[in-house]
Amino acid sequence: MNCGILKSSILAALLGCASALALAPIAVVAQQVPIPETAAQVPGPAPGTAMTKAYMQTVGRMAYLWGWALVNMANRIAATAKAPEPGLLAGSLPVAYNRIAVLTGYIAPNERSITCPNQDVVYGTGFFNLDKEPIVFQVPDFGDRFWVYALYDERTDEFSEIGKQYGTKPGFYLMVGPKWTGNPPASINAVVRSSTATVFAVPRIFMDDTLEDHAAIQPALSQINFYPLSQFDGKMKTTDWSKLPNIPAPPSSGETKWVDPDTYFDQLPAVMKQVPPLPGEEALYAWIGSVVDAAAKDPEFKATLKETAVSAESEMITPLFAWRYNGRPSGNGWNSPVNNAEWGTDYLNRTGSAKTNMFDNRPEETKYIYTDDDSEGQPLDGRNAYAITFAKGETPPVKGFWSLTLYNEEHFFHPNALGRYSLGTKNKTLKSNADGSLTLYAGAKSPGADKETNWLPAPDGHFSLYIRAYWADEAILNGQWKPPAVTRLQ
């Protein structure tokens, strides 16, 4: 046998086999677990999973911080829904359900439903259920006057840009809920959609502190109106808001208690069904839901959640009433909130705002700056006298208006003989210093007859100061402008 021929044959056979193997498809066994691409594909806590008390307390505390503003909002909605018609709560706060109620002047100092009201604007308010039907709202011609309609969803986020700074034209607008699929009438200027079924509307219209401007604003105020789409006829409706009936309310020194820790976790499940998760919140909803479900089946767990809510209220929520724990430092001992009315997952600032100053405007609409302390870090006390001096040309730079408001220790107005609670753009009698600077005074005692036009009367005890800058310039928004020091006078 020829060995060379044999080797060649074997080699050819091997090469042929190799070629055949190369051409034949190879069965691949899957080794990869699919990578989740949506929140729905990410597993959450399994029903019936055993939980320790410590775990339930941990998730419960987070749930209390996360949902405090939402439960607050839900209870305000439920209380307002009982109002038989638009009216004035305790003769001071306009309230309405599926309608609007509007003041004809500044809010009264006895208001106790919501902290930190202001006396720079004329307010309107109303809660609306958009599941029932869309709501038409009218925008009058406000001329050169600053105005804004803040429309809030159940998370206390604004969902519209309606106001002077947005170039909003007079006319008719439509507010719709997440499920609405209809077509607006041709005469509707624009449609704004909420991601939640219930919303809160707060028109704010600037008014000078003069009798002349109080009279001049009335025709426009009478044309502020919100009503169901079924009642829309394309004609501007007017209302004499001076005839709103009084709705009695019990007197209170502090804000109405809108969140009760004893019942918080009884209410939370319904709130979570009403307010769908934002993108990225699905896991949080699953965590909280698993703990709430477990507590519904186990009395011991339910007691644990109630205890957790009570401790969280005192340990986590109550401290947020101090301005130093709200927002971030803005200079000279003042603080300013972050992400106003566009909170997203900023639950700390959302809850802090709900505790101290619910229903902020978005930063581009209003920049809020506040303090409880003087420039030395000492608590403000009306038994002392204070000066707040804006250097020449350094009053808050705004396209709208600015003000400095004084609040008592409960964040409400301090009744005083002058009936004065804020100073700023609205005041036409402020006196500047010889060098062009402007000094405002705060304290229980008058700084003297020559300075009294610039004085904010304070209680004989703790108080707070609060700057509002409506339609603020970029220097305020980016922190370049600093609020002035609050100097204690000797």
C-alpha positions as CSV (number, residue, x, y, z in Angstrom):
1,M,0.0,0.0,0.0
2,N,1.3,3.5,-0.8
3,C,1.5,5.3,2.5
4,G,1.5,8.7,0.9
5,I,-1.8,8.0,-0.8
6,L,-3.3,6.7,2.5
7,K,-2.2,9.9,4.3
8,S,-3.7,12.1,1.6
9,S,-7.0,10.2,1.8
10,I,-7.2,10.5,5.6
11,L,-6.3,14.2,5.5
12,A,-9.0,14.8,2.8
13,A,-11.5,13.0,4.8
14,L,-10.7,15.0,7.9
15,L,-10.9,18.3,6.0
16,G,-14.2,17.2,4.5
17,C,-15.6,16.5,7.9
18,A,-14.4,19.9,9.2
19,S,-15.9,21.6,6.3
20,A,-19.2,19.9,6.9
21,L,-19.1,20.8,10.6
22,A,-18.4,24.4,9.7
23,L,-21.4,24.5,7.5
24,A,-23.8,22.8,9.8
25,P,-25.8,25.0,12.3
26,I,-24.8,24.7,15.9
27,A,-27.7,24.5,18.5
28,V,-27.1,27.2,21.1
29,V,-28.5,26.7,24.6
30,A,-29.8,29.9,26.2
31,Q,-27.8,31.0,29.2
32,Q,-29.1,34.6,29.6
33,V,-31.9,35.6,32.0
34,P,-33.8,38.4,30.1
35,I,-32.7,41.9,31.3
36,P,-35.8,43.9,32.5
37,E,-36.6,46.7,30.1
38,T,-39.7,48.0,31.9
39,A,-40.7,48.5,35.5
40,A,-43.4,45.8,35.1
41,Q,-40.7,43.3,34.4
42,V,-38.9,43.9,37.8
43,P,-40.1,41.6,40.5
44,G,-41.4,43.2,43.7
45,P,-42.1,41.8,47.2
46,A,-43.9,38.5,47.0
47,P,-47.3,38.4,48.8
48,G,-47.3,36.6,52.1
49,T,-43.5,37.1,52.7
50,A,-42.6,37.0,56.3
51,M,-41.6,40.4,57.8
52,T,-39.8,41.5,60.9
53,K,-41.2,44.3,63.0
54,A,-38.0,46.3,62.3
55,Y,-38.5,45.9,58.5
56,M,-42.1,47.1,58.8
57,Q,-41.1,50.1,60.8
58,T,-38.4,51.0,58.3
59,V,-40.7,50.9,55.3
60,G,-43.5,52.5,57.3
61,R,-41.4,55.5,58.1
62,M,-40.5,56.0,54.5
63,A,-44.1,55.6,53.6
64,Y,-45.0,58.3,56.1
65,L,-42.5,60.8,54.7
66,W,-43.4,59.9,51.1
67,G,-47.2,60.1,51.4
68,W,-47.7,62.8,54.0
69,A,-48.4,65.5,51.4
70,L,-50.7,63.2,49.5
71,V,-52.8,62.3,52.6
72,N,-52.9,66.0,53.5
73,M,-54.2,66.8,50.0
74,A,-56.8,64.0,50.2
75,N,-58.2,65.3,53.5
76,R,-58.4,68.8,52.2
77,I,-60.3,67.5,49.2
78,A,-62.7,65.5,51.3
79,A,-63.4,68.5,53.6
80,T,-64.0,70.9,50.7
81,A,-66.4,68.4,49.0
82,K,-68.7,69.0,51.9
83,A,-69.1,72.7,51.1
84,P,-72.7,73.1,49.8
85,E,-71.7,76.0,47.6
86,P,-68.7,78.3,47.1
87,G,-68.1,80.4,50.2
88,L,-65.7,81.9,52.6
89,L,-64.5,79.6,55.3
90,A,-64.7,81.5,58.6
91,G,-65.3,84.6,56.5
92,S,-61.7,84.6,55.2
93,L,-60.6,81.7,52.9
94,P,-62.4,81.1,49.6
95,V,-63.5,77.5,49.3
96,A,-65.4,75.6,46.6
97,Y,-65.8,72.1,45.1
98,N,-66.1,71.7,41.3
99,R,-66.3,75.5,41.2
100,I,-64.1,78.4,42.2
101,A,-64.5,81.0,44.9
102,V,-62.6,84.3,44.7
103,L,-61.9,87.0,47.2
104,T,-62.4,90.7,46.4
105,G,-59.4,91.9,48.5
106,Y,-56.6,90.5,50.6
107,I,-57.1,87.4,52.7
108,A,-58.2,88.0,56.3
109,P,-55.7,87.5,59.1
110,N,-57.9,85.0,60.9
111,E,-57.4,82.4,58.2
112,R,-56.2,79.1,59.7
113,S,-56.8,76.5,56.9
114,I,-53.4,76.9,55.3
115,T,-50.2,78.4,56.6
116,C,-48.2,81.3,55.1
117,P,-51.0,83.1,53.2
118,N,-49.9,86.4,51.6
119,Q,-51.4,89.9,51.4
120,D,-49.9,90.8,48.0
121,V,-52.5,89.0,45.9
122,V,-56.2,88.4,45.6
123,Y,-56.8,84.7,45.9
124,G,-59.2,82.3,44.4
125,T,-59.4,78.6,45.2
126,G,-61.3,75.5,44.2
127,F,-61.0,71.7,44.2
128,F,-62.2,69.8,41.2
129,N,-63.0,66.2,40.3
130,L,-62.0,65.8,36.6
131,D,-63.3,62.2,36.5
132,K,-66.8,63.7,36.5
133,E,-66.2,66.0,33.5
134,P,-63.7,68.6,32.3
135,I,-63.7,72.1,33.7
136,V,-63.7,75.3,31.7
137,F,-61.8,78.2,33.3
138,Q,-61.9,81.8,32.2
139,V,-58.9,84.2,31.9
140,P,-59.9,87.9,31.9
141,D,-57.8,90.6,30.5
142,F,-55.7,91.6,33.5
143,G,-53.8,94.3,31.5
144,D,-50.3,95.0,32.9
145,R,-51.2,93.4,36.3
146,F,-49.1,90.3,37.4
147,W,-51.3,87.2,37.7
148,V,-50.9,83.4,37.7
149,Y,-53.3,80.5,37.8
150,A,-51.6,77.6,39.7
151,L,-53.2,74.3,38.9
152,Y,-52.0,71.4,41.2
153,D,-52.5,67.7,40.9
154,E,-52.9,65.4,43.9
155,R,-49.1,65.3,44.4
156,T,-49.1,69.1,44.8
157,D,-47.2,69.5,41.5
158,E,-48.3,72.2,39.1
159,F,-49.3,70.8,35.7
160,S,-49.9,74.0,33.7
161,E,-48.2,77.3,32.7
162,I,-51.1,79.8,32.9
163,G,-50.1,83.4,33.7
164,K,-48.7,86.7,32.6
165,Q,-45.1,85.5,32.4
166,Y,-46.2,82.7,30.0
167,G,-48.0,85.2,27.7
168,T,-51.4,83.6,28.3
169,K,-54.1,85.3,26.3
170,P,-57.5,86.2,27.7
171,G,-60.3,83.7,26.9
172,F,-61.4,80.2,27.7
173,Y,-59.3,77.2,28.7
174,L,-60.1,73.6,29.5
175,M,-58.8,71.5,32.4
176,V,-59.1,67.7,31.8
177,G,-58.3,64.6,33.8
178,P,-56.0,61.7,32.8
179,K,-58.8,59.6,31.2
180,W,-60.4,62.3,29.1
181,T,-60.4,61.6,25.3
182,G,-62.9,64.1,23.9
183,N,-62.4,67.1,21.6
184,P,-62.5,70.6,23.1
185,P,-64.9,73.2,21.6
186,A,-63.4,75.4,18.9
187,S,-63.5,78.5,21.1
188,I,-61.2,76.9,23.8
189,N,-57.7,78.4,23.6
190,A,-55.9,75.5,25.1
191,V,-56.3,72.2,27.1
192,V,-54.3,71.4,30.2
193,R,-54.2,67.8,31.5
194,S,-53.7,66.6,35.0
195,S,-52.2,63.2,35.7
196,T,-54.6,62.8,38.6
197,A,-58.4,63.0,38.7
198,T,-58.6,65.6,41.5
199,V,-56.9,69.0,41.2
200,F,-56.7,72.2,43.2
201,A,-56.8,75.6,41.4
202,V,-55.4,78.8,42.9
203,P,-55.6,82.0,40.9
204,R,-53.3,84.7,42.3
205,I,-53.7,88.3,41.1
206,F,-51.5,91.1,42.3
207,M,-53.1,94.1,43.9
208,D,-51.6,97.4,45.2
209,D,-52.3,98.3,48.8
210,T,-54.4,101.3,47.7
211,L,-58.1,101.9,47.6
212,E,-57.8,102.9,44.0
213,D,-56.3,99.6,42.9
214,H,-58.8,97.7,45.0
215,A,-61.6,99.3,43.0
216,A,-59.7,98.9,39.7
217,I,-59.3,95.2,40.1
218,Q,-62.9,94.3,40.6
219,P,-64.1,94.0,37.0
220,A,-61.4,91.5,36.2
221,L,-62.0,89.5,39.4
222,S,-65.7,89.1,38.5
223,Q,-64.7,87.3,35.3
224,I,-62.5,84.7,37.0
225,N,-64.7,81.6,36.8
226,F,-64.3,77.8,36.7
227,Y,-67.3,75.6,35.7
228,P,-68.1,72.2,34.1
229,L,-67.8,71.9,30.4
230,S,-71.5,71.0,30.1
231,Q,-72.2,74.6,31.1
232,F,-69.9,76.2,28.6
233,D,-71.7,78.5,26.0
234,G,-68.7,80.5,24.7
235,K,-69.8,83.6,26.7
236,M,-67.7,85.1,29.5
237,K,-69.6,84.5,32.8
238,T,-69.3,87.1,35.6
239,T,-69.9,86.6,39.3
240,D,-70.1,89.2,42.1
241,W,-67.7,87.5,44.5
242,S,-68.5,90.1,47.3
243,K,-71.7,88.1,47.9
244,L,-70.0,84.8,48.9
245,P,-71.7,83.2,51.9
246,N,-69.9,82.6,55.2
247,I,-69.0,79.0,56.0
248,P,-68.5,78.6,59.8
249,A,-65.3,77.0,61.1
250,P,-64.1,76.5,64.7
251,P,-61.4,79.0,65.8
252,S,-57.9,77.7,65.9
253,S,-54.5,79.1,66.8
254,G,-52.6,76.9,64.4
255,E,-53.2,75.3,61.0
256,T,-56.1,72.8,60.7
257,K,-54.7,69.3,61.3
258,W,-54.9,67.7,57.9
259,V,-52.9,64.5,58.7
260,D,-53.7,62.2,61.6
261,P,-51.0,59.6,62.3
262,D,-53.5,57.4,64.0
263,T,-55.5,56.9,60.8
264,Y,-52.7,57.6,58.3
265,F,-52.2,53.9,57.2
266,D,-55.9,53.4,57.0
267,Q,-56.1,56.2,54.4
268,L,-53.0,55.5,52.5
269,P,-54.2,52.6,50.3
270,A,-57.0,54.6,48.8
271,V,-54.7,57.5,48.2
272,M,-52.2,55.2,46.4
273,K,-55.0,53.9,44.1
274,Q,-56.1,57.5,43.3
275,V,-52.5,58.7,42.6
276,P,-50.7,56.5,40.1
277,P,-46.9,56.0,40.5
278,L,-44.6,58.3,38.5
279,P,-42.0,56.6,36.3
280,G,-39.5,55.2,38.8
281,E,-41.9,55.0,41.7
282,E,-43.3,51.5,40.9
283,A,-40.8,49.8,43.2
284,L,-41.7,52.2,46.0
285,Y,-45.4,51.6,45.5
286,A,-44.7,47.8,45.7
287,W,-42.7,48.1,48.9
288,I,-45.3,50.2,50.6
289,G,-48.1,48.2,49.3
290,S,-46.6,44.9,50.6
291,V,-46.4,46.3,54.1
292,V,-49.9,47.8,54.1
293,D,-51.3,44.6,52.8
294,A,-49.5,42.6,55.5
295,A,-50.8,45.0,58.2
296,A,-54.4,44.5,56.9
297,K,-54.1,40.8,57.7
298,D,-52.3,41.0,61.0
299,P,-53.5,43.1,63.9
300,E,-50.0,43.1,65.4
301,F,-48.5,44.5,62.2
302,K,-51.3,47.1,62.0
303,A,-50.5,48.2,65.5
304,T,-46.8,48.5,64.5
305,L,-47.6,50.7,61.5
306,K,-49.8,53.0,63.7
307,E,-47.0,53.3,66.3
308,T,-44.6,54.0,63.4
309,A,-46.8,56.8,62.1
310,V,-47.1,58.4,65.5
311,S,-43.3,58.4,66.1
312,A,-42.6,59.5,62.5
313,E,-45.0,62.5,62.9
314,S,-43.1,63.8,65.9
315,E,-39.6,62.8,64.9
316,M,-39.6,63.4,61.1
317,I,-42.5,65.8,60.3
318,T,-42.7,68.2,63.2
319,P,-39.0,69.3,62.8
320,L,-39.7,70.3,59.2
321,F,-41.7,73.3,60.5
322,A,-38.4,75.0,61.2
323,W,-37.2,76.9,58.1
324,R,-33.6,75.7,58.5
325,Y,-34.8,72.3,57.5
326,N,-36.6,73.5,54.4
327,G,-34.8,73.7,51.1
328,R,-31.2,74.9,51.2
329,P,-29.2,77.9,52.4
330,S,-29.6,81.0,50.3
331,G,-27.3,83.4,52.2
332,N,-27.3,85.5,55.4
333,G,-29.2,82.8,57.4
334,W,-32.1,82.5,54.9
335,N,-33.3,79.3,53.3
336,S,-35.1,78.7,50.1
337,P,-37.1,75.6,48.9
338,V,-36.0,73.4,46.0
339,N,-38.2,72.0,43.2
340,N,-41.3,73.9,44.3
341,A,-44.4,72.4,42.8
342,E,-42.4,70.2,40.6
343,W,-41.3,67.8,43.3
344,G,-40.9,64.6,41.3
345,T,-39.2,62.2,43.8
346,D,-38.0,65.0,46.1
347,Y,-40.2,63.7,48.9
348,L,-38.3,65.6,51.6
349,N,-39.0,69.0,50.1
350,R,-42.5,68.1,49.1
351,T,-43.3,67.1,52.6
352,G,-41.5,70.0,54.1
353,S,-43.5,72.4,52.0
354,A,-46.8,70.7,52.8
355,K,-46.0,71.0,56.5
356,T,-45.0,74.6,56.4
357,N,-46.3,76.3,53.3
358,M,-48.4,74.1,51.1
359,F,-49.1,74.9,47.5
360,D,-45.9,76.7,46.4
361,N,-45.7,78.1,42.9
362,R,-43.0,76.8,40.6
363,P,-39.7,78.5,41.0
364,E,-40.0,80.4,37.7
365,E,-43.3,81.8,39.0
366,T,-42.3,82.5,42.6
367,K,-39.1,82.2,44.5
368,Y,-39.6,81.8,48.3
369,I,-36.9,82.7,50.8
370,Y,-37.5,82.5,54.6
371,T,-35.9,82.6,58.0
372,D,-36.6,82.1,61.7
373,D,-33.3,83.6,62.8
374,D,-31.3,86.9,62.7
375,S,-27.9,87.3,61.1
376,E,-26.3,85.9,64.3
377,G,-28.3,82.7,64.2
378,Q,-30.5,83.7,67.1
379,P,-34.3,83.1,66.9
380,L,-36.3,86.2,65.9
381,D,-38.2,87.6,68.9
382,G,-40.6,90.5,68.8
383,R,-39.3,91.8,72.1
384,N,-36.2,92.9,70.1
385,A,-36.0,95.3,67.1
386,Y,-34.6,94.3,63.7
387,A,-33.6,96.0,60.6
388,I,-33.6,94.4,57.1
389,T,-31.7,96.7,54.7
390,F,-31.6,96.3,50.9
391,A,-28.7,98.2,49.4
392,K,-29.4,100.7,46.7
393,G,-30.6,98.7,43.7
394,E,-30.6,95.4,45.6
395,T,-34.3,94.9,46.3
396,P,-35.3,91.5,44.9
397,P,-34.9,91.7,41.1
398,V,-38.2,90.7,39.6
399,K,-40.4,91.2,36.6
400,G,-43.5,90.7,38.8
401,F,-43.3,91.9,42.3
402,W,-41.7,91.2,45.7
403,S,-42.6,91.4,49.3
404,L,-41.4,90.7,52.9
405,T,-44.1,89.1,55.1
406,L,-44.0,88.6,58.9
407,Y,-45.6,85.5,60.4
408,N,-46.1,84.5,64.0
409,E,-44.7,81.2,65.4
410,E,-47.6,79.3,63.8
411,H,-46.8,80.8,60.3
412,F,-49.9,83.0,60.4
413,F,-50.4,86.7,60.4
414,H,-50.0,88.6,63.7
415,P,-53.1,90.8,64.2
416,N,-51.9,94.4,64.8
417,A,-53.4,97.9,64.9
418,L,-52.0,98.8,61.5
419,G,-53.5,95.8,59.8
420,R,-50.1,95.4,58.2
421,Y,-48.6,92.0,57.4
422,S,-46.2,92.5,54.5
423,L,-44.3,95.3,52.8
424,G,-42.9,95.5,49.2
425,T,-43.9,96.4,45.7
426,K,-47.6,96.9,46.6
427,N,-46.8,99.7,49.2
428,K,-46.6,103.2,47.8
429,T,-45.4,104.9,51.0
430,L,-42.1,103.1,51.7
431,K,-39.3,105.6,52.5
432,S,-35.8,105.0,51.2
433,N,-32.7,106.1,53.0
434,A,-30.6,109.0,51.9
435,D,-28.1,106.7,50.1
436,G,-30.9,105.0,48.2
437,S,-31.0,101.9,50.3
438,L,-34.3,100.6,51.8
439,T,-34.6,99.5,55.4
440,L,-37.6,97.6,56.7
441,Y,-38.1,97.2,60.4
442,A,-39.6,94.3,62.4
443,G,-40.5,94.2,66.1
444,A,-43.3,94.5,68.6
445,K,-42.6,98.2,69.2
446,S,-42.7,101.0,66.6
447,P,-39.3,102.1,65.4
448,G,-40.5,105.7,65.6
449,A,-43.0,107.8,63.7
450,D,-40.5,108.7,61.0
451,K,-39.9,105.0,60.3
452,E,-43.4,103.5,60.9
453,T,-44.2,103.3,57.1
454,N,-41.4,100.7,56.8
455,W,-42.4,98.7,60.0
456,L,-43.8,95.2,60.2
457,P,-45.4,94.8,63.7
458,A,-44.4,91.5,65.4
459,P,-45.8,89.5,68.3
460,D,-44.1,89.6,71.8
461,G,-42.3,86.3,71.0
462,H,-41.0,84.2,68.2
463,F,-41.8,85.2,64.6
464,S,-40.5,84.4,61.0
465,L,-39.7,86.5,58.0
466,Y,-40.6,85.5,54.4
467,I,-39.5,87.0,51.1
468,R,-41.6,86.3,47.9
469,A,-40.2,87.1,44.5
470,Y,-42.8,86.7,41.8
471,W,-41.5,86.2,38.3
472,A,-37.9,86.4,39.6
473,D,-34.9,87.4,37.5
474,E,-32.3,84.8,36.9
475,A,-30.1,86.3,39.6
476,I,-32.5,85.1,42.2
477,L,-33.2,81.7,40.6
478,N,-29.4,80.9,40.3
479,G,-28.6,82.2,43.8
480,Q,-26.5,85.1,42.6
481,W,-28.7,87.6,44.5
482,K,-28.6,87.2,48.3
483,P,-31.3,88.2,50.7
484,P,-30.1,90.9,53.2
485,A,-29.0,90.2,56.7
486,V,-31.6,90.5,59.5
487,T,-29.8,92.7,62.0
488,R,-30.8,93.0,65.6
489,L,-30.7,96.7,66.7
490,Q,-29.2,97.6,70.1
